[in-house]
Amino acid sequence: AFFIYKKFEMGVEAIQVLLQCKEDIEKATDFAQNWDKPDVWVILGKSQLESKMVKEAISSFLKAEDPQYFEDVIFAAKTGELYEELIDFLLMARAKLKNPILDNELIYSYAQTEKYGELEDFLNTKNNAKYPDVGERLFNEKLYLPAKIIYKHIKDNSKLALCYVHLKEFKNAVEAANDAGKIPVWKEVCFACVDAEEFKLAQRCAMHIIVYTNHLMELCQHYEYHGYFEQLIEVLEAGIQLQRAHQGIYTQLGICYCKYKEEKLMQHIKDYWSRLNIPKLLHSCRENQKWLEVVHLYSYYSQHDNAVETLMDHSAVCWSHDLFKKTVHQVSNSEMFYKAIEFYLQEQPLLLNDLCMDLAAKLDHQRVTTMIKRKSRVPLIKEYLLSVQNEDKPIINEAINDLFFEEEDHKALLKSVDTYKSFDQASLATRLKKHELLEFRRIAAHIYGEMGRFEESIDLSKKDAMWDDAMKTAESSKDKKLAEGLLYFFVEKKEYECFSACLYTCYELIRPDVVLELAWRNNLVDFVMPYMVQTFTDYSSKMSTLFSKVQKLEEKLDEGKQKEEDEENKDGQGVPLTAPLMITAGPGMMGGPMGPPPMGPGPMGGPGMGMGGPPMGMGGPPMGGPPMGGMPPQGGGPSPFFGQ
């Protein structure tokens, strides 16, 4: 059959007999070479292709110049990686057909065979290739150089930048990313530069990323994951200088300082606290135990109560007296003041007084005093208590008085009890009267006097021979019985000088008859003579004053009567008076007392004081005036008793 077909020049049928009936490709190949007709070569090529003889099939199709089976050829060539042969076939096929697949595969084949010159020439010619598809295919297969050529040709800067990254051309990648202007591209390029330790280029890229809050964290995590902490800080420090710098950059820089460069954290907080996300930075500082910074952040965030709590909870690392005082002043909960006092009692007792003085305007002083007394630490706040004592609160006064008692400071104690009266006087006096020091027992007597318990006060003074105190107490009491009783006591004790002094001190309370009786019975006339001189002087002055007043009153009465008579005469109702009415002011007129009789010149010191009669107060005449005893001096001549 073969020879018949061959004889009658039926080449197609002849080669089909060889291929289909005899399955002899070798003889079929020889026949095709001898016959050399396109239709025969096509049949041979198809058979060779089916027999996996790709090179031979491509050669057959080229000789036939027939691309009708181009899809099968392309598939087979790619499977066998016969790109050189495929290029020839595709060039032949492009001359016959206008199909994008052919152009795409030609570009791909140039890329596979690294014929970049031919590739660029092809790109510069008119073709139907779909560049994005081919470029993506090459990129996915990591053929970055030909992909770069394609993307550069079509000006796809986003893909081009990525190609540069994979080709380690980082500078070109940055330029391409800049032309692309897309965040995903910047991120890819930046991360690649970081991985390659091209930190300057990475920073250029990062400046375009960190201005977007939602991408900032990813960038920071990439740097931190690879351990490039210093470089990340440099990026963020440059970032806060940008016009588009936002809260996230300042906050993230603070977090990085907190983790990796704590010496810069405090200054960063002070400089940029208004631009920070304080809760976020607070969380980081607490995690990293930066307690002083936590305190400042709480203060800037107006959470002063939390700031004070932190200062107390972590005082070993963050407390300072000035900072504590400044912070506690701004708390909103007044209970924090008393927690602060408890804290200072435990940890800084020597500074407690200063704290209380600083907070004085905001404290309940009675509550503070109670707290400190409960801990028996009153001396620690002495100055504070003195500064608030003007409120005259019992618990404060008692605390101060107890303090002076323990310090044995009698002057301060006396001043306190004299100035501030609100305290348990009886209790303090009871303690003081048993004190071993005389001055404190004197204060006890003084307090009893202030309480109106004059007898107890005088008894204490008598026990300690504090005669002056006893006399002053008697005078303060305004009690004649106490004053005269003190006179009898001095006479019994033979304290005659004190007897005389008591006459001066209690002058208004002592009756002259009592004085004269004591003087006469105990031969103390010399000691009472100054008193008696003063007494007579007072009575003489009183009488003179009284007579003067009576005389003036009589004169007024006379004038009144004269006017009445004159008016009657004018009306013709009476006879005019020819002489004035004479009214004398003799002794005893108007019921007034008689003046004192002249004192005789007899010698002083004897019974009756040399006045020629019985002793005064012992049944003698009252000397024409009221009884002696009790009126203060109101004038008269000089008296040796008062040293005038």
Order of alpha helices (4+ residues) and beta strands (2+ residues): alpha-alpha-alpha-alpha-alpha-alpha-alpha-alpha-alpha-alpha-alpha-alpha-alpha-alpha-alpha-alpha-alpha-alpha-alpha-alpha-alpha-alpha-alpha-alpha-alpha-alpha-alpha-alpha-alpha-alpha-alpha-alpha-alpha-alpha-alpha-alpha-alpha-alpha
